[in-house]
Amino acid sequence: MQSFWEAMAQAFPGEFFSGKPKPLWVERMRPLTDNEIQRGLDRIIDEDREFPPTLGKFTKAAQGSYRDFNMLDPEAAYAAAVRHNWRPEGVYHAVTHGGDVHQWNQLSTERARKSFMAGYANALDHKRKGGRYIRKPPVAPSDAPKLERLTKRTPEETARGRDQIAALKALLRE
């Protein structure tokens, strides 16, 4: 904490960061990791501010934004969700945090948007804590046996299927 305080005193000469770190700053920065503190310092210094940041602005800068975690901004992520594009980081989680995709699709536009934004903020929080997300929805366990049957065909089944397709094509040509 002392080295952080000294770095802030160099970036923002004056009375505020001189001497010992302020107790409230010490308390609020305790949960931040070294990487987060460095991110906050870098961001605040890069902004070329005339005045030092408030504690809230510093901690927000330190925790990182959607972009820091390779996530779309919330509006773009919501647009992806509306198109059922689950690939962007956190989108599938945001849609399903309060239920499943079908339930989300049944909500009014206003409620779906509100639910999505809450879920997407939760996704960012999860990423800040080192969590990971799947990029596309998993196959429901109840569908797994059916999919296995559909994808595993014997040579006889494959030949019979080809014969049936050929017979249908012949009928269509008549």
C-alpha angles and dihedrals in degrees: 000000000000092000090049090051091050091049090052090048089055093047093045111028114199142077102304100070096033119109124005124355114270112255094234091053091049091050096046095044095049094090093050118100123230089254091053092049090050091048090051093049092048093048095046093047092045090054088066091222121190093209131039117263123255116250090255094051091048095050091047090051090047095051092054136228133259090273092056089061097044092254127138118248109268096258093052091045091051090050089052091050092051088055089048091244102152097173100092112091113271097004097109090046092051092052095046101038090098099034136314134316093263091054091048091051090055093058123099114259091255095050093042090052093047091048092047094050092050091048093047092051086051089051091054090049090051091051091049087058091053097263125148133214136208112247097217133029118270122241108262111253090237089061095050098085091046092049091048090053091047095050099042109070127167118232089252092054091048092050092047090050092051091049091051091050091049090050091051092050090050091052091051092052093054 
